[in-house]
């Protein structure tokens, strides 16, 4: 089983739609959670961190369920510019020190006019 | 300010050859990571440096892969006796010490013929 699993997509949605991505992780020692965005042939960029209480950044809402080891990302009022691949990412923290990121395969979103 | 830079942006080589990929992290970032991203996959961790030393090299696939960071800044990923399966985008990321955001470079696209 992969450490981080995501909906394979692709998601093809019209402008203005609401779209939700789901992700599960297998290692209960995972401590930090993120969504990254990756445009075609570009590097990944941090979209938002995910906190246990859930957090919102404009049209984007992220939620974490530690008991179910489940992470979600909701995009409201989607724009053409939201078209990208969305990567679910977890990190194991070792005593507060840095650790590598563990990425899912990503879910491709295509927003159409 | 300047972000993470990687050279070359593209490298085409023949099976069996030796290649070096270079990463220039953001100035002042003590943590440096190498990841590899194959087509249709998320990035996979290779090695992590804290300063000059490799803090975690558990992601290196075999002993053909080696990385150095002699002065705690620039890092070089070295691949000996390249194989077709090594073809991928090699991404470098850097961050400040502690649990801080990792910033990715644009990657080096390696093609082994």
Interface residues (C-beta under 8 A of the other chain):
Chain A: X4 X32 X42 X43 X44 X45 X46 X87 X89 X91 X93 X96 X97 X98 X99 X100 X101 X102 X103 X104 X105 X106
Chain B: X31 X33 X35 X40 X41 X42 X43 X44 X45 X48 X50 X55 X56 X59 X91 X93 X95 X97 X98 X99 X100 X101 X102 X104 X105 X106 X107
